[in-house]
Amino acid sequence: MTSWKTRIGATAGLGLAAGVSAFALTTGPALAQEAQSAPQAAAADCSGTLIDRKVAKYDGKPVAELVVYYKDGRNCARLNHLGVTRGKSLRTTVYLAACKETSPGPRCTPVRWPSTEDDDFKYYAGPVYQNARNRCIHAAGDIYFHGKRHLETSPIASHCG
C-alpha cells in the first residue's frame, strides 16, 4: 500500500497533493435515501458553509465525493463513498492542508502538518480539520475501486480567506 506521503511526493512538481483528491459520502440513516445528498450527511461532522463539492465517477456513475466546509476560520473535509461503493471496504483517503498562501495559486505550502485519514473504509474517510483563517486551503482525496484510483481535488491554494 502506497502511503499518502509517497503519492504526494510523486506530484511535488505540480504543487502539494496535486495528484491526490478528496471525496465525501452519505452516512447513517441517509444510506437508505439516495435522494439525500452527501453534503447534508457530512454536515453532521463538518459544520458551516459548504464551499466545495467534487464528485468522482466510474462508468458515468458517482463512486465518491469530496466535500469541504468552512466556519469561523476552520475548514473541514470528508471523502464519502457514493452509489456502488457504499458499504464496500475500499482504500479511501481524505487530505486537507492550510496553505501559507493567502491568494489562489498553483502551489500550497503547508503552514503545519496536513490533516489526513487514509485506510480501508466502508462509507467515508474523515472528517479532517484545519484552522485556516485568512489563508488558502487545499483539499484532496482518492478511492480505489475496480483496480483503479479515482481522484478528485480542489484547486491548489484555493478557498482563501
ROVEX-830771 format. One record per residue (C-alpha): x, y, z. Coordinates in steps of 0.25 Angstrom, whole numbers, padded with zeros to 4 digits, always signed. Example, Ala and Ser with C-alpha at 12.3 -4.5 7.8 and 13.67 -1.06 7.14 Angstrom:
BEGIN
+0049-0018+0031;+0055-0004+0029;
***
This chain:
BEGIN
+0000+0000+0000;+0006+0013-0004;+0005+0024+0007;-0001+0038+0004;+0012+0044+0007;+0018+0035-0005;+0007+0039-0014;+0008+0054-0011;+0023+0053-0012;+0022+0048-0026;+0014+0060-0030;+0022+0071-0023;+0026+0077-0036;+0011+0080-0038;+0009+0086-0025;+0005+0080-0011;-0004+0068-0013;-0008+0071-0027;-0009+0056-0030;-0018+0053-0018;-0032+0056-0018;-0043+0056-0008;-0058+0052-0007;-0069+0051+0003;-0081+0041+0006;-0095+0040+0012;-0095+0032+0025;-0105+0028+0036;-0120+0028+0032;-0117+0035+0019;-0111+0022+0014;-0125+0017+0010;-0128+0030+0003;-0121+0033-0010;-0128+0046-0011;-0122+0051+0002;-0109+0058-0003;-0095+0054+0003;-0092+0069+0007;-0105+0069+0016;-0100+0056+0023;-0085+0061+0024;-0091+0074+0031;-0093+0066+0043;-0078+0065+0045;-0074+0077+0037;-0082+0089+0041;-0082+0102+0034;-0084+0106+0019;-0081+0096+0008;-0070+0103+0000;-0066+0091-0010;-0072+0078-0015;-0065+0069-0025;-0071+0056-0030;-0063+0045-0036;-0069+0035-0046;-0067+0021-0051;-0074+0018-0064;-0082+0031-0062;-0087+0027-0049;-0083+0034-0036;-0074+0026-0027;-0069+0036-0017;-0070+0051-0013;-0061+0061-0007;-0068+0072+0002;-0061+0084+0008;-0068+0093+0019;-0064+0106+0025;-0068+0112+0038;-0061+0123+0047;-0047+0121+0041;-0048+0105+0042;-0049+0096+0030;-0054+0082+0029;-0053+0072+0018;-0058+0058+0017;-0058+0047+0005;-0071+0039+0004;-0074+0027-0003;-0085+0028-0013;-0094+0018-0020;-0088+0005-0023;-0076+0008-0013;-0085+0009-0001;-0083-0002+0009;-0071-0007+0002;-0057-0007+0009;-0048+0001+0000;-0035+0009+0001;-0040+0023+0003;-0032+0036+0006;-0036+0050+0010;-0026+0061+0011;-0027+0075+0016;-0016+0086+0017;-0015+0100+0021;-0006+0108+0012;+0004+0119+0015;-0002+0126+0002;-0013+0136+0004;-0018+0137-0010;-0021+0126-0020;-0010+0120-0028;-0003+0107-0033;+0004+0104-0020;+0001+0101-0006;+0012+0102+0004;+0006+0096+0017;+0007+0104+0030;+0006+0092+0038;+0005+0077+0036;-0007+0074+0027;-0019+0066+0033;-0021+0053+0026;-0028+0040+0028;-0024+0028+0019;-0029+0014+0021;-0039+0004+0017;-0053+0009+0020;-0067+0005+0016;-0074+0019+0016;-0064+0030+0017;-0051+0036+0021;-0051+0048+0030;-0055+0057+0035;-0041+0064+0036;-0040+0079+0040;-0030+0091+0038;-0031+0105+0044;-0028+0114+0032;-0034+0127+0035;-0028+0137+0025;-0021+0126+0017;-0024+0117+0005;-0026+0102+0007;-0024+0090-0002;-0033+0078+0000;-0031+0065-0007;-0035+0050-0007;-0036+0037-0014;-0043+0024-0014;-0038+0011-0020;-0050+0004-0028;-0049-0007-0039;-0034-0007-0038;-0033+0008-0041;-0030+0020-0033;-0041+0030-0035;-0037+0045-0031;-0044+0058-0028;-0037+0070-0023;-0040+0085-0020;-0031+0095-0028;-0018+0096-0021;-0017+0108-0012;-0032+0111-0013;-0044+0116-0004;-0035+0127+0002;-0040+0136+0013;
***
